[in-house]
Amino acid sequence: MNVKKCKKPLCAYGKRVKIALMEKNRTQTWLIAEISKKNPDIYLDSSCLHRILTGTIKSGKAIAAINDILGL
């Protein structure tokens, strides 16, 4: 079984989000819940958030919601 040993690195935006979460002493799970509460039309789970933080996908609505919640 060949398991990938290293994770895909965060993009610059992902680093800003992670730092903002640490400064607020919050988790990614909290962020996902806040996005779901404020914007029920946006689907976001941990997998989607990871892809946003690594720059694999760029979801305008989700990024706008993250920026609004974290004040970025």
PQR file of N, CA, C, O and H, with PARSE charges and radii, in Angstrom:
ATOM      1  N   MET A   1       0.842  -1.173   0.000 -0.4000 1.5000
ATOM      2  CA  MET A   1       0.000   0.000   0.000 -0.0000 2.0000
ATOM      3  C   MET A   1       0.891   1.242   0.000  0.5500 1.7000
ATOM      4  O   MET A   1       1.721   1.415   0.893 -0.5500 1.4000
ATOM      5  N   ASN A   2       0.722   2.089  -0.985 -0.4000 1.5000
ATOM      6  CA  ASN A   2       1.536   3.290  -1.114 -0.0000 2.0000
ATOM      7  C   ASN A   2       0.756   4.482  -0.580  0.5500 1.7000
ATOM      8  O   ASN A   2      -0.223   4.916  -1.188 -0.5500 1.4000
ATOM      9  H   ASN A   2       0.048   1.949  -1.710  0.4000 1.0000
ATOM     10  N   VAL A   3       1.190   5.005   0.549 -0.4000 1.5000
ATOM     11  CA  VAL A   3       0.504   6.132   1.162 -0.0000 2.0000
ATOM     12  C   VAL A   3       1.353   7.375   0.963  0.5500 1.7000
ATOM     13  O   VAL A   3       2.561   7.362   1.199 -0.5500 1.4000
ATOM     14  H   VAL A   3       1.986   4.653   1.042  0.4000 1.0000
ATOM     15  N   LYS A   4       0.715   8.436   0.531 -0.4000 1.5000
ATOM     16  CA  LYS A   4       1.418   9.694   0.330 -0.0000 2.0000
ATOM     17  C   LYS A   4       1.872  10.228   1.685  0.5500 1.7000
ATOM     18  O   LYS A   4       1.065  10.353   2.607 -0.5500 1.4000
ATOM     19  H   LYS A   4      -0.266   8.447   0.340  0.4000 1.0000
ATOM     20  N   LYS A   5       3.154  10.541   1.809 -0.4000 1.5000
ATOM     21  CA  LYS A   5       3.705  10.919   3.107 -0.0000 2.0000
ATOM     22  C   LYS A   5       3.562  12.406   3.414  0.5500 1.7000
ATOM     23  O   LYS A   5       3.519  12.780   4.586 -0.5500 1.4000
ATOM     24  H   LYS A   5       3.810  10.440   1.061  0.4000 1.0000
ATOM     25  N   CYS A   6       3.488  13.252   2.413 -0.4000 1.5000
ATOM     26  CA  CYS A   6       3.405  14.685   2.705 -0.0000 2.0000
ATOM     27  C   CYS A   6       2.087  15.259   2.200  0.5500 1.7000
ATOM     28  O   CYS A   6       1.567  14.876   1.152 -0.5500 1.4000
ATOM     29  H   CYS A   6       3.523  12.948   1.461  0.4000 1.0000
ATOM     30  N   LYS A   7       1.572  16.193   2.990 -0.4000 1.5000
ATOM     31  CA  LYS A   7       0.332  16.842   2.610 -0.0000 2.0000
ATOM     32  C   LYS A   7       0.625  17.956   1.613  0.5500 1.7000
ATOM     33  O   LYS A   7       1.735  18.484   1.554 -0.5500 1.4000
ATOM     34  H   LYS A   7       1.995  16.505   3.841  0.4000 1.0000
ATOM     35  N   LYS A   8      -0.379  18.295   0.842 -0.4000 1.5000
ATOM     36  CA  LYS A   8      -0.245  19.420  -0.076 -0.0000 2.0000
ATOM     37  C   LYS A   8      -0.114  20.695   0.765  0.5500 1.7000
ATOM     38  O   LYS A   8      -0.887  20.892   1.703 -0.5500 1.4000
ATOM     39  H   LYS A   8      -1.281  17.866   0.890  0.4000 1.0000
ATOM     40  N   PRO A   9       0.839  21.550   0.447 -0.5600 1.5000
ATOM     41  CA  PRO A   9       1.046  22.752   1.266  0.2800 2.0000
ATOM     42  C   PRO A   9      -0.081  23.766   1.091  0.5500 1.7000
ATOM     43  O   PRO A   9      -0.755  23.801   0.062 -0.5500 1.4000
ATOM     44  N   LEU A  10      -0.268  24.585   2.116 -0.4000 1.5000
ATOM     45  CA  LEU A  10      -1.270  25.635   2.066 -0.0000 2.0000
ATOM     46  C   LEU A  10      -0.830  26.728   1.107  0.5500 1.7000
ATOM     47  O   LEU A  10       0.360  27.016   0.982 -0.5500 1.4000
ATOM     48  H   LEU A  10       0.280  24.557   2.952  0.4000 1.0000
ATOM     49  N   CYS A  11      -1.795  27.332   0.432 -0.4000 1.5000
ATOM     50  CA  CYS A  11      -1.487  28.486  -0.399 -0.0000 2.0000
ATOM     51  C   CYS A  11      -1.435  29.717   0.522  0.5500 1.7000
ATOM     52  O   CYS A  11      -1.716  29.600   1.715 -0.5500 1.4000
ATOM     53  H   CYS A  11      -2.762  27.097   0.533  0.4000 1.0000
ATOM     54  N   ALA A  12      -1.088  30.867  -0.004 -0.4000 1.5000
ATOM     55  CA  ALA A  12      -0.971  32.083   0.808 -0.0000 2.0000
ATOM     56  C   ALA A  12      -2.297  32.404   1.508  0.5500 1.7000
ATOM     57  O   ALA A  12      -2.315  32.787   2.677 -0.5500 1.4000
ATOM     58  H   ALA A  12      -0.859  30.963  -0.973  0.4000 1.0000
ATOM     59  N   TYR A  13      -3.399  32.241   0.779 -0.4000 1.5000
ATOM     60  CA  TYR A  13      -4.712  32.497   1.384 -0.0000 2.0000
ATOM     61  C   TYR A  13      -4.989  31.503   2.507  0.5500 1.7000
ATOM     62  O   TYR A  13      -5.507  31.882   3.557 -0.5500 1.4000
ATOM     63  H   TYR A  13      -3.384  31.929  -0.171  0.4000 1.0000
ATOM     64  N   GLY A  14      -4.649  30.248   2.294 -0.4000 1.5000
ATOM     65  CA  GLY A  14      -4.849  29.220   3.313 -0.0000 2.0000
ATOM     66  C   GLY A  14      -4.092  29.541   4.588  0.5500 1.7000
ATOM     67  O   GLY A  14      -4.600  29.331   5.689 -0.5500 1.4000
ATOM     68  H   GLY A  14      -4.228  29.940   1.441  0.4000 1.0000
ATOM     69  N   LYS A  15      -2.873  30.054   4.439 -0.4000 1.5000
ATOM     70  CA  LYS A  15      -2.080  30.443   5.607 -0.0000 2.0000
ATOM     71  C   LYS A  15      -2.742  31.584   6.358  0.5500 1.7000
ATOM     72  O   LYS A  15      -2.762  31.587   7.589 -0.5500 1.4000
ATOM     73  H   LYS A  15      -2.460  30.225   3.544  0.4000 1.0000
ATOM     74  N   ARG A  16      -3.291  32.564   5.622 -0.4000 1.5000
ATOM     75  CA  ARG A  16      -3.984  33.687   6.272 -0.0000 2.0000
ATOM     76  C   ARG A  16      -5.194  33.199   7.060  0.5500 1.7000
ATOM     77  O   ARG A  16      -5.448  33.665   8.171 -0.5500 1.4000
ATOM     78  H   ARG A  16      -3.275  32.561   4.622  0.4000 1.0000
ATOM     79  N   VAL A  17      -5.941  32.255   6.482 -0.4000 1.5000
ATOM     80  CA  VAL A  17      -7.117  31.711   7.159 -0.0000 2.0000
ATOM     81  C   VAL A  17      -6.705  30.959   8.421  0.5500 1.7000
ATOM     82  O   VAL A  17      -7.309  31.145   9.478 -0.5500 1.4000
ATOM     83  H   VAL A  17      -5.735  31.877   5.579  0.4000 1.0000
ATOM     84  N   LYS A  18      -5.687  30.116   8.318 -0.4000 1.5000
ATOM     85  CA  LYS A  18      -5.230  29.342   9.477 -0.0000 2.0000
ATOM     86  C   LYS A  18      -4.739  30.258  10.598  0.5500 1.7000
ATOM     87  O   LYS A  18      -5.027  30.014  11.770 -0.5500 1.4000
ATOM     88  H   LYS A  18      -5.196  29.965   7.459  0.4000 1.0000
ATOM     89  N   ILE A  19      -4.003  31.308  10.246 -0.4000 1.5000
ATOM     90  CA  ILE A  19      -3.513  32.254  11.253 -0.0000 2.0000
ATOM     91  C   ILE A  19      -4.681  32.975  11.917  0.5500 1.7000
ATOM     92  O   ILE A  19      -4.696  33.153  13.135 -0.5500 1.4000
ATOM     93  H   ILE A  19      -3.769  31.507   9.294  0.4000 1.0000
ATOM     94  N   ALA A  20      -5.664  33.389  11.109 -0.4000 1.5000
ATOM     95  CA  ALA A  20      -6.842  34.069  11.667 -0.0000 2.0000
ATOM     96  C   ALA A  20      -7.602  33.146  12.617  0.5500 1.7000
ATOM     97  O   ALA A  20      -8.070  33.589  13.666 -0.5500 1.4000
ATOM     98  H   ALA A  20      -5.652  33.244  10.120  0.4000 1.0000
ATOM     99  N   LEU A  21      -7.726  31.880  12.262 -0.4000 1.5000
ATOM    100  CA  LEU A  21      -8.393  30.920  13.139 -0.0000 2.0000
ATOM    101  C   LEU A  21      -7.616  30.753  14.446  0.5500 1.7000
ATOM    102  O   LEU A  21      -8.215  30.699  15.520 -0.5500 1.4000
ATOM    103  H   LEU A  21      -7.346  31.520  11.410  0.4000 1.0000
ATOM    104  N   MET A  22      -6.297  30.672  14.362 -0.4000 1.5000
ATOM    105  CA  MET A  22      -5.484  30.528  15.575 -0.0000 2.0000
ATOM    106  C   MET A  22      -5.598  31.766  16.464  0.5500 1.7000
ATOM    107  O   MET A  22      -5.688  31.649  17.686 -0.5500 1.4000
ATOM    108  H   MET A  22      -5.810  30.716  13.490  0.4000 1.0000
ATOM    109  N   GLU A  23      -5.595  32.948  15.852 -0.4000 1.5000
ATOM    110  CA  GLU A  23      -5.715  34.184  16.626 -0.0000 2.0000
ATOM    111  C   GLU A  23      -7.055  34.262  17.354  0.5500 1.7000
ATOM    112  O   GLU A  23      -7.138  34.825  18.445 -0.5500 1.4000
ATOM    113  H   GLU A  23      -5.522  33.043  14.859  0.4000 1.0000
ATOM    114  N   LYS A  24      -8.093  33.704  16.756 -0.4000 1.5000
ATOM    115  CA  LYS A  24      -9.417  33.702  17.371 -0.0000 2.0000
ATOM    116  C   LYS A  24      -9.641  32.474  18.245  0.5500 1.7000
ATOM    117  O   LYS A  24     -10.695  32.325  18.864 -0.5500 1.4000
ATOM    118  H   LYS A  24      -8.026  33.247  15.869  0.4000 1.0000
ATOM    119  N   ASN A  25      -8.635  31.592  18.289 -0.4000 1.5000
ATOM    120  CA  ASN A  25      -8.727  30.343  19.055 -0.0000 2.0000
ATOM    121  C   ASN A  25      -9.947  29.518  18.616  0.5500 1.7000
ATOM    122  O   ASN A  25     -10.711  29.016  19.440 -0.5500 1.4000
ATOM    123  H   ASN A  25      -7.779  31.713  17.786  0.4000 1.0000
ATOM    124  N   ARG A  26     -10.100  29.398  17.308 -0.4000 1.5000
ATOM    125  CA  ARG A  26     -11.205  28.647  16.708 -0.0000 2.0000
ATOM    126  C   ARG A  26     -10.673  27.550  15.807  0.5500 1.7000
ATOM    127  O   ARG A  26      -9.502  27.557  15.430 -0.5500 1.4000
ATOM    128  H   ARG A  26      -9.479  29.806  16.638  0.4000 1.0000
ATOM    129  N   THR A  27     -11.538  26.605  15.463 -0.4000 1.5000
ATOM    130  CA  THR A  27     -11.148  25.483  14.616 -0.0000 2.0000
ATOM    131  C   THR A  27     -11.784  25.595  13.234  0.5500 1.7000
ATOM    132  O   THR A  27     -12.672  26.417  13.005 -0.5500 1.4000
ATOM    133  H   THR A  27     -12.490  26.599  15.770  0.4000 1.0000
ATOM    134  N   GLN A  28     -11.313  24.757  12.327 -0.4000 1.5000
ATOM    135  CA  GLN A  28     -11.917  24.703  11.003 -0.0000 2.0000
ATOM    136  C   GLN A  28     -13.353  24.197  11.097  0.5500 1.7000
ATOM    137  O   GLN A  28     -14.206  24.610  10.311 -0.5500 1.4000
ATOM    138  H   GLN A  28     -10.592  24.090  12.513  0.4000 1.0000
ATOM    139  N   THR A  29     -13.625  23.320  12.034 -0.4000 1.5000
ATOM    140  CA  THR A  29     -14.989  22.817  12.234 -0.0000 2.0000
ATOM    141  C   THR A  29     -15.917  23.965  12.615  0.5500 1.7000
ATOM    142  O   THR A  29     -17.044  24.047  12.127 -0.5500 1.4000
ATOM    143  H   THR A  29     -12.932  22.984  12.673  0.4000 1.0000
ATOM    144  N   TRP A  30     -15.443  24.846  13.486 -0.4000 1.5000
ATOM    145  CA  TRP A  30     -16.222  26.024  13.878 -0.0000 2.0000
ATOM    146  C   TRP A  30     -16.497  26.898  12.655  0.5500 1.7000
ATOM    147  O   TRP A  30     -17.617  27.369  12.458 -0.5500 1.4000
ATOM    148  H   TRP A  30     -14.527  24.779  13.883  0.4000 1.0000
ATOM    149  N   LEU A  31     -15.463  27.112  11.834 -0.4000 1.5000
ATOM    150  CA  LEU A  31     -15.608  27.945  10.639 -0.0000 2.0000
ATOM    151  C   LEU A  31     -16.652  27.369   9.688  0.5500 1.7000
ATOM    152  O   LEU A  31     -17.486  28.101   9.156 -0.5500 1.4000
ATOM    153  H   LEU A  31     -14.553  26.730  11.994  0.4000 1.0000
ATOM    154  N   ILE A  32     -16.602  26.067   9.479 -0.4000 1.5000
ATOM    155  CA  ILE A  32     -17.583  25.414   8.601 -0.0000 2.0000
ATOM    156  C   ILE A  32     -18.995  25.596   9.153  0.5500 1.7000
ATOM    157  O   ILE A  32     -19.927  25.878   8.400 -0.5500 1.4000
ATOM    158  H   ILE A  32     -15.925  25.472   9.912  0.4000 1.0000
ATOM    159  N   ALA A  33     -19.155  25.434  10.471 -0.4000 1.5000
ATOM    160  CA  ALA A  33     -20.474  25.603  11.097 -0.0000 2.0000
ATOM    161  C   ALA A  33     -20.972  27.038  10.949  0.5500 1.7000
ATOM    162  O   ALA A  33     -22.154  27.260  10.687 -0.5500 1.4000
ATOM    163  H   ALA A  33     -18.398  25.205  11.084  0.4000 1.0000
ATOM    164  N   GLU A  34     -20.078  28.015  11.116 -0.4000 1.5000
ATOM    165  CA  GLU A  34     -20.462  29.423  10.977 -0.0000 2.0000
ATOM    166  C   GLU A  34     -20.893  29.734   9.545  0.5500 1.7000
ATOM    167  O   GLU A  34     -21.869  30.451   9.326 -0.5500 1.4000
ATOM    168  H   GLU A  34     -19.117  27.835  11.329  0.4000 1.0000
ATOM    169  N   ILE A  35     -20.175  29.203   8.592 -0.4000 1.5000
ATOM    170  CA  ILE A  35     -20.533  29.422   7.192 -0.0000 2.0000
ATOM    171  C   ILE A  35     -21.905  28.811   6.908  0.5500 1.7000
ATOM    172  O   ILE A  35     -22.729  29.418   6.223 -0.5500 1.4000
ATOM    173  H   ILE A  35     -19.382  28.621   8.769  0.4000 1.0000
ATOM    174  N   SER A  36     -22.145  27.613   7.432 -0.4000 1.5000
ATOM    175  CA  SER A  36     -23.443  26.949   7.215 -0.0000 2.0000
ATOM    176  C   SER A  36     -24.581  27.736   7.856  0.5500 1.7000
ATOM    177  O   SER A  36     -25.674  27.811   7.296 -0.5500 1.4000
ATOM    178  H   SER A  36     -21.476  27.120   7.987  0.4000 1.0000
ATOM    179  N   LYS A  37     -24.333  28.323   9.026 -0.4000 1.5000
ATOM    180  CA  LYS A  37     -25.363  29.115   9.708 -0.0000 2.0000
ATOM    181  C   LYS A  37     -25.691  30.390   8.950  0.5500 1.7000
ATOM    182  O   LYS A  37     -26.859  30.724   8.750 -0.5500 1.4000
ATOM    183  H   LYS A  37     -23.445  28.262   9.481  0.4000 1.0000
ATOM    184  N   LYS A  38     -24.650  31.097   8.529 -0.4000 1.5000
ATOM    185  CA  LYS A  38     -24.856  32.397   7.883 -0.0000 2.0000
ATOM    186  C   LYS A  38     -25.251  32.278   6.419  0.5500 1.7000
ATOM    187  O   LYS A  38     -25.954  33.138   5.889 -0.5500 1.4000
ATOM    188  H   LYS A  38     -23.701  30.826   8.691  0.4000 1.0000
ATOM    189  N   ASN A  39     -24.801  31.212   5.765 -0.4000 1.5000
ATOM    190  CA  ASN A  39     -25.072  31.028   4.338 -0.0000 2.0000
ATOM    191  C   ASN A  39     -25.491  29.589   4.073  0.5500 1.7000
ATOM    192  O   ASN A  39     -24.678  28.792   3.606 -0.5500 1.4000
ATOM    193  H   ASN A  39     -24.230  30.512   6.195  0.4000 1.0000
ATOM    194  N   PRO A  40     -26.736  29.240   4.358 -0.5600 1.5000
ATOM    195  CA  PRO A  40     -27.165  27.850   4.173  0.2800 2.0000
ATOM    196  C   PRO A  40     -27.111  27.376   2.717  0.5500 1.7000
ATOM    197  O   PRO A  40     -27.127  26.173   2.456 -0.5500 1.4000
ATOM    198  N   ASP A  41     -27.046  28.314   1.773 -0.4000 1.5000
ATOM    199  CA  ASP A  41     -26.993  27.924   0.363 -0.0000 2.0000
ATOM    200  C   ASP A  41     -25.590  27.494  -0.070  0.5500 1.7000
ATOM    201  O   ASP A  41     -25.423  26.949  -1.161 -0.5500 1.4000
ATOM    202  H   ASP A  41     -27.033  29.291   1.985  0.4000 1.0000
ATOM    203  N   ILE A  42     -24.567  27.737   0.782 -0.4000 1.5000
ATOM    204  CA  ILE A  42     -23.197  27.333   0.456 -0.0000 2.0000
ATOM    205  C   ILE A  42     -22.910  25.983   1.095  0.5500 1.7000
ATOM    206  O   ILE A  42     -23.030  25.826   2.310 -0.5500 1.4000
ATOM    207  H   ILE A  42     -24.702  28.180   1.669  0.4000 1.0000
ATOM    208  N   TYR A  43     -22.529  25.008   0.273 -0.4000 1.5000
ATOM    209  CA  TYR A  43     -22.139  23.710   0.815 -0.0000 2.0000
ATOM    210  C   TYR A  43     -20.638  23.722   1.058  0.5500 1.7000
ATOM    211  O   TYR A  43     -19.851  23.960   0.142 -0.5500 1.4000
ATOM    212  H   TYR A  43     -22.431  25.136  -0.714  0.4000 1.0000
ATOM    213  N   LEU A  44     -20.252  23.464   2.294 -0.4000 1.5000
ATOM    214  CA  LEU A  44     -18.832  23.419   2.624 -0.0000 2.0000
ATOM    215  C   LEU A  44     -18.612  22.356   3.687  0.5500 1.7000
ATOM    216  O   LEU A  44     -19.220  22.396   4.756 -0.5500 1.4000
ATOM    217  H   LEU A  44     -20.891  23.270   3.038  0.4000 1.0000
ATOM    218  N   ASP A  45     -17.739  21.406   3.383 -0.4000 1.5000
ATOM    219  CA  ASP A  45     -17.355  20.412   4.381 -0.0000 2.0000
ATOM    220  C   ASP A  45     -15.840  20.488   4.548  0.5500 1.7000
ATOM    221  O   ASP A  45     -15.194  21.327   3.920 -0.5500 1.4000
ATOM    222  H   ASP A  45     -17.245  21.374   2.515  0.4000 1.0000
ATOM    223  N   SER A  46     -15.270  19.631   5.378 -0.4000 1.5000
ATOM    224  CA  SER A  46     -13.834  19.707   5.661 -0.0000 2.0000
ATOM    225  C   SER A  46     -12.998  19.461   4.413  0.5500 1.7000
ATOM    226  O   SER A  46     -11.927  20.047   4.255 -0.5500 1.4000
ATOM    227  H   SER A  46     -15.795  18.950   5.888  0.4000 1.0000
ATOM    228  N   SER A  47     -13.481  18.602   3.533 -0.4000 1.5000
ATOM    229  CA  SER A  47     -12.757  18.320   2.298 -0.0000 2.0000
ATOM    230  C   SER A  47     -12.719  19.553   1.391  0.5500 1.7000
ATOM    231  O   SER A  47     -11.669  19.894   0.846 -0.5500 1.4000
ATOM    232  H   SER A  47     -14.351  18.127   3.662  0.4000 1.0000
ATOM    233  N   CYS A  48     -13.853  20.210   1.233 -0.4000 1.5000
ATOM    234  CA  CYS A  48     -13.910  21.421   0.407 -0.0000 2.0000
ATOM    235  C   CYS A  48     -13.047  22.524   1.012  0.5500 1.7000
ATOM    236  O   CYS A  48     -12.332  23.220   0.291 -0.5500 1.4000
ATOM    237  H   CYS A  48     -14.706  19.933   1.675  0.4000 1.0000
ATOM    238  N   LEU A  49     -13.114  22.686   2.330 -0.4000 1.5000
ATOM    239  CA  LEU A  49     -12.312  23.707   2.989 -0.0000 2.0000
ATOM    240  C   LEU A  49     -10.822  23.429   2.779  0.5500 1.7000
ATOM    241  O   LEU A  49     -10.047  24.348   2.514 -0.5500 1.4000
ATOM    242  H   LEU A  49     -13.695  22.120   2.915  0.4000 1.0000
ATOM    243  N   HIS A  50     -10.428  22.173   2.897 -0.4000 1.5000
ATOM    244  CA  HIS A  50      -9.022  21.812   2.671 -0.0000 2.0000
ATOM    245  C   HIS A  50      -8.594  22.194   1.255  0.5500 1.7000
ATOM    246  O   HIS A  50      -7.503  22.727   1.056 -0.5500 1.4000
ATOM    247  H   HIS A  50     -11.057  21.426   3.112  0.4000 1.0000
ATOM    248  N   ARG A  51      -9.441  21.925   0.289 -0.4000 1.5000
ATOM    249  CA  ARG A  51      -9.100  22.260  -1.099 -0.0000 2.0000
ATOM    250  C   ARG A  51      -9.005  23.770  -1.309  0.5500 1.7000
ATOM    251  O   ARG A  51      -8.190  24.235  -2.105 -0.5500 1.4000
ATOM    252  H   ARG A  51     -10.327  21.492   0.450  0.4000 1.0000
ATOM    253  N   ILE A  52      -9.837  24.537  -0.599 -0.4000 1.5000
ATOM    254  CA  ILE A  52      -9.737  25.999  -0.673 -0.0000 2.0000
ATOM    255  C   ILE A  52      -8.418  26.458  -0.047  0.5500 1.7000
ATOM    256  O   ILE A  52      -7.730  27.314  -0.603 -0.5500 1.4000
ATOM    257  H   ILE A  52     -10.500  24.159   0.047  0.4000 1.0000
ATOM    258  N   LEU A  53      -8.068  25.891   1.108 -0.4000 1.5000
ATOM    259  CA  LEU A  53      -6.862  26.305   1.825 -0.0000 2.0000
ATOM    260  C   LEU A  53      -5.573  25.919   1.094  0.5500 1.7000
ATOM    261  O   LEU A  53      -4.534  26.548   1.290 -0.5500 1.4000
ATOM    262  H   LEU A  53      -8.627  25.196   1.560  0.4000 1.0000
ATOM    263  N   THR A  54      -5.644  24.898   0.263 -0.4000 1.5000
ATOM    264  CA  THR A  54      -4.459  24.504  -0.509 -0.0000 2.0000
ATOM    265  C   THR A  54      -4.458  25.123  -1.904  0.5500 1.7000
ATOM    266  O   THR A  54      -3.498  24.954  -2.655 -0.5500 1.4000
ATOM    267  H   THR A  54      -6.489  24.387   0.104  0.4000 1.0000
ATOM    268  N   GLY A  55      -5.524  25.837  -2.255 -0.4000 1.5000
ATOM    269  CA  GLY A  55      -5.595  26.503  -3.547 -0.0000 2.0000
ATOM    270  C   GLY A  55      -6.021  25.606  -4.693  0.5500 1.7000
ATOM    271  O   GLY A  55      -5.915  25.990  -5.857 -0.5500 1.4000
ATOM    272  H   GLY A  55      -6.304  25.974  -1.645  0.4000 1.0000
ATOM    273  N   THR A  56      -6.504  24.405  -4.370 -0.4000 1.5000
ATOM    274  CA  THR A  56      -6.943  23.473  -5.402 -0.0000 2.0000
ATOM    275  C   THR A  56      -8.228  23.951  -6.077  0.5500 1.7000
ATOM    276  O   THR A  56      -8.392  23.808  -7.289 -0.5500 1.4000
ATOM    277  H   THR A  56      -6.590  24.093  -3.424  0.4000 1.0000
ATOM    278  N   ILE A  57      -9.137  24.521  -5.282 -0.4000 1.5000
ATOM    279  CA  ILE A  57     -10.361  25.101  -5.843 -0.0000 2.0000
ATOM    280  C   ILE A  57     -10.508  26.527  -5.334  0.5500 1.7000
ATOM    281  O   ILE A  57      -9.985  26.882  -4.278 -0.5500 1.4000
ATOM    282  H   ILE A  57      -9.003  24.637  -4.298  0.4000 1.0000
ATOM    283  N   LYS A  58     -11.215  27.324  -6.090 -0.4000 1.5000
ATOM    284  CA  LYS A  58     -11.471  28.705  -5.700 -0.0000 2.0000
ATOM    285  C   LYS A  58     -12.966  28.953  -5.802  0.5500 1.7000
ATOM    286  O   LYS A  58     -13.488  29.254  -6.876 -0.5500 1.4000
ATOM    287  H   LYS A  58     -11.640  27.036  -6.948  0.4000 1.0000
ATOM    288  N   SER A  59     -13.646  28.823  -4.674 -0.4000 1.5000
ATOM    289  CA  SER A  59     -15.083  29.043  -4.621 -0.0000 2.0000
ATOM    290  C   SER A  59     -15.335  30.461  -4.126  0.5500 1.7000
ATOM    291  O   SER A  59     -15.119  30.762  -2.952 -0.5500 1.4000
ATOM    292  H   SER A  59     -13.222  28.579  -3.801  0.4000 1.0000
ATOM    293  N   GLY A  60     -15.789  31.325  -5.017 -0.4000 1.5000
ATOM    294  CA  GLY A  60     -15.984  32.732  -4.673 -0.0000 2.0000
ATOM    295  C   GLY A  60     -16.899  32.958  -3.493  0.5500 1.7000
ATOM    296  O   GLY A  60     -16.591  33.754  -2.606 -0.5500 1.4000
ATOM    297  H   GLY A  60     -15.965  31.080  -5.970  0.4000 1.0000
ATOM    298  N   LYS A  61     -18.038  32.254  -3.476 -0.4000 1.5000
ATOM    299  CA  LYS A  61     -18.995  32.428  -2.381 -0.0000 2.0000
ATOM    300  C   LYS A  61     -18.405  31.957  -1.056  0.5500 1.7000
ATOM    301  O   LYS A  61     -18.552  32.632  -0.037 -0.5500 1.4000
ATOM    302  H   LYS A  61     -18.288  31.607  -4.196  0.4000 1.0000
ATOM    303  N   ALA A  62     -17.748  30.822  -1.065 -0.4000 1.5000
ATOM    304  CA  ALA A  62     -17.165  30.281   0.163 -0.0000 2.0000
ATOM    305  C   ALA A  62     -16.048  31.177   0.672  0.5500 1.7000
ATOM    306  O   ALA A  62     -15.952  31.429   1.873 -0.5500 1.4000
ATOM    307  H   ALA A  62     -17.629  30.274  -1.893  0.4000 1.0000
ATOM    308  N   ILE A  63     -15.205  31.661  -0.229 -0.4000 1.5000
ATOM    309  CA  ILE A  63     -14.102  32.535   0.171 -0.0000 2.0000
ATOM    310  C   ILE A  63     -14.651  33.847   0.719  0.5500 1.7000
ATOM    311  O   ILE A  63     -14.124  34.372   1.699 -0.5500 1.4000
ATOM    312  H   ILE A  63     -15.283  31.457  -1.205  0.4000 1.0000
ATOM    313  N   ALA A  64     -15.688  34.377   0.109 -0.4000 1.5000
ATOM    314  CA  ALA A  64     -16.302  35.612   0.617 -0.0000 2.0000
ATOM    315  C   ALA A  64     -16.867  35.385   2.022  0.5500 1.7000
ATOM    316  O   ALA A  64     -16.740  36.249   2.890 -0.5500 1.4000
ATOM    317  H   ALA A  64     -16.116  33.951  -0.688  0.4000 1.0000
ATOM    318  N   ALA A  65     -17.486  34.233   2.246 -0.4000 1.5000
ATOM    319  CA  ALA A  65     -18.038  33.921   3.566 -0.0000 2.0000
ATOM    320  C   ALA A  65     -16.922  33.775   4.602  0.5500 1.7000
ATOM    321  O   ALA A  65     -17.048  34.259   5.727 -0.5500 1.4000
ATOM    322  H   ALA A  65     -17.589  33.531   1.541  0.4000 1.0000
ATOM    323  N   ILE A  66     -15.838  33.112   4.222 -0.4000 1.5000
ATOM    324  CA  ILE A  66     -14.685  32.952   5.134 -0.0000 2.0000
ATOM    325  C   ILE A  66     -14.121  34.327   5.482  0.5500 1.7000
ATOM    326  O   ILE A  66     -13.855  34.618   6.648 -0.5500 1.4000
ATOM    327  H   ILE A  66     -15.736  32.719   3.308  0.4000 1.0000
ATOM    328  N   ASN A  67     -13.942  35.166   4.472 -0.4000 1.5000
ATOM    329  CA  ASN A  67     -13.411  36.509   4.712 -0.0000 2.0000
ATOM    330  C   ASN A  67     -14.309  37.311   5.630  0.5500 1.7000
ATOM    331  O   ASN A  67     -13.826  38.032   6.502 -0.5500 1.4000
ATOM    332  H   ASN A  67     -14.159  34.930   3.525  0.4000 1.0000
ATOM    333  N   ASP A  68     -15.605  37.192   5.441 -0.4000 1.5000
ATOM    334  CA  ASP A  68     -16.567  37.929   6.270 -0.0000 2.0000
ATOM    335  C   ASP A  68     -16.516  37.452   7.722  0.5500 1.7000
ATOM    336  O   ASP A  68     -16.497  38.273   8.639 -0.5500 1.4000
ATOM    337  H   ASP A  68     -15.998  36.606   4.732  0.4000 1.0000
ATOM    338  N   ILE A  69     -16.493  36.166   7.936 -0.4000 1.5000
ATOM    339  CA  ILE A  69     -16.501  35.603   9.287 -0.0000 2.0000
ATOM    340  C   ILE A  69     -15.194  35.890  10.016  0.5500 1.7000
ATOM    341  O   ILE A  69     -15.200  36.211  11.204 -0.5500 1.4000
ATOM    342  H   ILE A  69     -16.509  35.499   7.192  0.4000 1.0000
ATOM    343  N   LEU A  70     -14.077  35.775   9.307 -0.4000 1.5000
ATOM    344  CA  LEU A  70     -12.771  35.958   9.961 -0.0000 2.0000
ATOM    345  C   LEU A  70     -12.262  37.404   9.882  0.5500 1.7000
ATOM    346  O   LEU A  70     -11.246  37.743  10.490 -0.5500 1.4000
ATOM    347  H   LEU A  70     -14.072  35.514   8.342  0.4000 1.0000
ATOM    348  N   GLY A  71     -12.960  38.233   9.144 -0.4000 1.5000
ATOM    349  CA  GLY A  71     -12.537  39.626   9.025 -0.0000 2.0000
ATOM    350  C   GLY A  71     -11.280  39.798   8.183  0.5500 1.7000
ATOM    351  O   GLY A  71     -10.445  40.653   8.479 -0.5500 1.4000
ATOM    352  H   GLY A  71     -13.785  37.958   8.650  0.4000 1.0000
ATOM    353  N   LEU A  72     -11.146  38.998   7.146 -0.4000 1.5000
ATOM    354  CA  LEU A  72      -9.955  39.086   6.284 -0.0000 2.0000
ATOM    355  C   LEU A  72     -10.179  40.075   5.157  0.5500 1.7000
ATOM    356  O   LEU A  72      -9.289  40.283   4.331 -0.5500 1.4000
ATOM    357  H   LEU A  72     -11.825  38.304   6.906  0.4000 1.0000
TER
END
